[in-house]
Amino acid sequence: VHIQPEWYFLFAYAILRCIPNKLGGVIALVSSILILYFLPFSSSAKNIPSSFTPLYQVTYWVLVAVFVILT
């Protein structure tokens, strides 16, 4: 019997479970969080809101899809 985390931790639990190496799973989890953290700083256009750039839109929908699939 495995533990079952709360629904808001299921994506992190799924990332850790799908990578057989423990260190690799931790690195994948930390890198996914760092990507979300540093994404707002990647925009070079100061006069265009970040919600209109295609990079943000694609990244947002990919992350939403991954969250839904893993949860």
N, C-alpha and C positions, 0 to 999 in steps of 0.2 A: 504494500500500500504506500503510495507516494503522498507527499503533502500537496495540498491544493491552496495556492495563495489567493488573496483577494483579487477581484477582477481587474483592478487598476495596476496590479503587478504582473498580470499574466503575460504581457509582451516581454518583460524582462526575464521572466521565468522561462518563456519559450526560447528566447535567445540563448540563455544559459544551457538549456537542455538540448538544443539542436547541434551544438558544437561539442564534440566528444572531449576535447582538451579543455580542462578547467581554466587554464590561463588564457587560452584563445577565446573562450566564452566571456571572460571578464574584459578582455581587450575589446571584443566586439560590442559589448554593452557600454563600456566607457566611451568608445569611439562614436557610437550612435548618439549618446548624450552630448558629446562635444560638437558633433556636426550640428545638432539643433541649437547649441549655444552660440556657435560662431557664424551661423548662417546670416543673421542680420548685419554683421560687419563686412560681408563680402560684396555689398552693393557699392558701385563706384559713382552712380548717378545720385546727386544730392537733391535734385528738384523733382524726381519721380518717386512717388510713394512705392515702397517695396512690395505692396500688394499687387501692383500692376506688372511687375517684371516676370517674364516667363520662368526664370529659374526658381523663384519663390513658389509660383503656382504649381509647377511640376513637382518640386520637392515636397510641398504640402500634401498633394494628392497621393504621392508615393508613400509618404509616411503614414497617412491616414489608412491607405490600403494595407500596409504592412501591419499596422496596429490592429486592424479589424481581422486580418488573416491569422495573426498570432494569438488573438484573444478568442 
